[in-house]
Amino acid sequence: MTLVEYYQYVVIPILGISVILVFIRFLKGPSLADRVISLDMLILMAIGIVVIYSIIYDQSTFLDIAMLFALIAFLGTVAFAYYLEERRKRNE
């Protein structure tokens, strides 16, 4: 089994199943923090899928899309942390 076949037949289905499970957590999450973390995980898995497709089809331009996803995920996490800190300060 070549590396590309391994990606196609093993890694991508595992990522697909994990996307479904994390999306369920995103919908059911009891708190806002659970939903933000699951959204972060969804973006991380999207980055993984894009990188694997970039390797399979030998297209380095897909990596630019993965970097944009990573930047959006980072900025979203920072904004959420800032929101939680401000909310904590108002409640004191």
C-alpha positions, -999 to 999 in steps of 0.1 A, spaced: 0 0 0 14 33 -10 13 64 11 -14 80 -12 -36 49 -9 -31 49 29 -44 85 29 -73 77 7 -85 45 24 -75 50 60 -69 86 70 -97 104 51 -125 81 64 -112 85 99 -112 122 96 -147 121 81 -160 101 111 -143 124 135 -159 155 117 -193 139 122 -187 132 159 -173 167 166 -202 183 147 -226 165 170 -207 179 200 -209 213 184 -247 210 182 -252 195 216 -225 213 236 -239 223 269 -218 254 272 -205 281 249 -169 270 256 -177 235 244 -191 248 211 -161 271 205 -137 242 212 -156 219 189 -156 246 162 -119 249 166 -116 211 162 -137 212 131 -114 238 115 -84 218 125 -98 187 108 -106 208 78 -70 218 77 -60 181 79 -83 172 50 -71 201 28 -35 191 35 -41 155 26 -58 164 -6 -29 187 -13 -5 157 -10 -27 134 -30 -32 157 -59 2 173 -57 -12 209 -55 7 232 -32 -19 259 -36 -42 240 -13 -17 247 15 -25 284 12 -61 276 20 -50 255 50 -30 285 63 -60 307 60 -81 282 80 -54 281 106 -53 320 108 -91 321 111 -91 295 138 -64 313 158 -81 347 156 -114 331 166 -99 315 196 -82 348 207 -115 367 202 -133 341 223 -107 342 251 -110 381 251 -148 378 253 -146 354 283 -121 377 301 -143 407 296 -174 388 307 -155 377 339 -145 413 346 -181 426 343 -194 399 366 -170 408 394 
